[in-house]
Amino acid sequence: MKIARIRHDNKISFGALEGDNIRILRNSIYADEFKFTDIVLSMDKVKLLAPVVPSKIVCTGLNYKDHAKELNMDVPEDPTLFLKPSTAVIGPGDDIIYPASVARLDYEAELAVVIKKQAKAIKQESISDYILGYTCLNDVTARDLQKKDIQWTRAKSFDTFAPLGPYIVTDIDPSDLLVRLYVNDEMRQSSPTSNMIFNIQFLVSFISWVMTLLPGDIITTGTPKGVGELQRGDNVVVNIESIGQLRNKVV
């Protein structure tokens, strides 16, 4: 099932895609069972928003074997974690703002995990109970600031630096999905999630032993090889198999 968050008539709602339409949910997306209203809206009549507004985005650095090889870096023993704030989130079709203080802006296509319920110190075999679904994220990065600073917070946290969407897909196997990124229709990244160093079960469990995860929180799973630069005016698309396309423009 594909779950969307939309705005219609100045009201924000959640719903499930049915072809070119969306059926509005009656209850929370975090409920054990989805219940629907009789309201069906055409997708061309609504504004598609970021599918959730997380309390935090927990990101994983250097989690693809091909990306580590590309950078001539050793495979890490433990996941490298950093955070992006909720204020960085934008939705499909929203603009990525290129800050005046930034000299180089980069894209990073990532598969994102959406947490369903509060999770603390959970075992890998229980992970599926805590995952609502999966979506696309572009980990936009001020690369010059990342290299300048000891830690990555400033480089990763500007407003609009976390495009998210277009949908949450609840019923897919994330272990071998093709992750691709295009800039102005030119493919820049392409790699299957099977190239991850730490799989999703390990990541979610590992992070839950560090911090409590809340419903709607996002965990990103790293970016594959091919990371590169964005320019003002570029159209960037994150395309993940079975999920869809996340499109944004750099302004």
C-alpha positions, -999 to 999 in steps of 0.1 A, spaced: 0 0 0 12 35 -8 3 61 19 4 98 10 0 130 30 -19 156 11 -33 191 14 -68 197 0 -90 227 6 -65 239 32 -68 207 52 -40 181 56 -50 145 54 -35 110 50 -48 86 24 -40 55 3 -34 56 -34 -60 39 -56 -49 44 -92 -50 81 -99 -70 88 -68 -65 88 -31 -89 74 -5 -87 94 28 -78 76 60 -102 77 89 -77 68 116 -40 73 123 -13 59 99 3 44 130 -28 23 139 -26 -14 138 -52 -15 110 -60 12 84 -96 24 83 -109 45 54 -136 71 48 -158 72 17 -139 103 5 -119 98 -27 -100 126 -43 -82 129 -76 -45 132 -72 -44 161 -96 -67 181 -73 -44 178 -42 -10 190 -31 14 161 -22 33 168 10 62 151 27 46 118 39 55 125 76 69 152 98 95 134 119 107 144 153 142 135 140 160 121 110 187 96 120 211 93 91 237 66 83 270 76 67 291 53 45 267 23 43 272 11 7 302 -10 -3 305 6 -37 305 41 -21 332 31 4 353 17 -25 347 49 -45 361 70 -16 389 46 -9 377 42 27 376 12 49 343 -4 57 333 9 92 330 -15 121 298 3 134 273 25 116 283 62 115 253 82 127 243 118 124 210 138 126 191 161 104 164 183 120 127 181 111 129 217 98 150 204 69 121 184 55 103 194 23 80 174 1 78 163 -35 79 193 -59 92 217 -33 124 237 -40 158 229 -25 173 263 -15 210 267 -23 223 288 7 243 319 -2 269 308 24 275 274 7 302 269 -21 293 233 -30 259 216 -27 257 178 -32 229 152 -37 227 118 -19 199 94 -28 188 72 1 162 47 11 144 59 42 127 38 69 96 52 86 91 42 122 56 30 132 57 30 170 80 39 199 111 18 198 138 14 225 164 -13 227 147 -37 203 161 -69 189 167 -74 152 141 -102 149 114 -78 162 122 -49 138 93 -55 114 68 -47 141 83 -12 144 85 -2 107 55 15 90 71 15 56 97 30 33 102 62 13 128 82 -6 151 109 8 177 132 -7 204 139 19 213 173 5 247 183 18 268 214 19 300 195 10 324 224 16 311 229 51 311 192 58 348 191 50 355 223 70 336 213 102 347 185 126 311 172 127 284 173 101 255 191 117 258 224 99 264 208 65 233 186 67 208 208 85 199 238 64 162 243 57 151 222 26 180 198 30 158 168 35 134 162 6 112 133 15 86 113 -3 65 109 -24 48 80 -5 53 56 23 51 21 9 41 -5 35 44 -38 18 78 -42 1 110 -61 8 137 -35 11 166 -59 8 172 -56 -29 157 -24 -43 173 -3 -70 182 32 -58 188 57 -86 193 95 -88 190 117 -118 201 153 -123 184 170 -153 175 135 -166 211 123 -164 216 92 -142 242 99 -115 236 71 -90 225 35 -94 229 7 -69 208 -20 -52 201 -19 -15 218 -53 -13 251 -34 -15 244 -20 20 271 -27 46 246 -28 75 211 -40 66 179 -23 78 172 -48 106 207 -42 121 205 -4 116 171 0 133 181 -22 162 215 -5 166 199 30 166 172 20 191 199 11 216 213 46 213 181 67 213 143 62 215 126 62 182 92 78 179 63 72 154 71 90 122 108 92 128 130 86 98 161 64 95 181 68 63 202 39 51 232 56 34 239 66 -2 255 46 -30 284 56 -52 281 85 -76 276 114 -51 281 147 -69 274 184 -72 241 203 -77 238 237 -94 211 263 -91 184 255 -116 190 217 -115 161 193 -114 170 163 -92 150 130 -89 155 102 -64 139 70 -79 136 39 -58 122 7 -72 86 0 -60 84 34 -42 84 61 -68 101 93 -78 110 122 -55 114 153 -76 128 187 -65 144 217 -81 174 236 -68 169 274 -65 
